[in-house]
Amino acid sequence: MEWRVASGGNSGVISRVSEALPHAWQSGLEMQLLDDARHPDGQIPETSAGALYGLIAPRQKVLRPIGCFNTARIVVRDSYVEHWLNDVLVVAYDLHSAALAALVAHSNFKNLPGFAREARGHIALQHHGDSV
């Protein structure tokens, strides 16, 4: 997909979302879409653009300047997930790995029993009121 946010904007794409929980972020995994330069989350690697929100920082910064369109791609093969930003692989993880389980156990998601557990699910767009 192509995306851009307004100055200071914050959004995301959440995958494997369950309808059994009230909020998409309680079950799904979010690829962060953000103006890193002007939003506070952009100063934290694990919440910057391309990140697996709150868990895994992008391997490198490839975000285009504000006002320009970026491309994003989320590739899922069984339990293996990749986040691509502007044609660069920035995050990769395995949903069944001990490494991801450890990250979740030490995160804000640790008390959400349905987080990252869905084998299948919906796609949701995160919205914080910013122009995206």
Salt bridges, closest charged atoms under 4 A:
GLU19 OE2 - HIS122 NE2 2.75
ASP35 OD1 - ARG38 NH1 3.39
ASP36 OD2 - LYS61 NZ 2.82
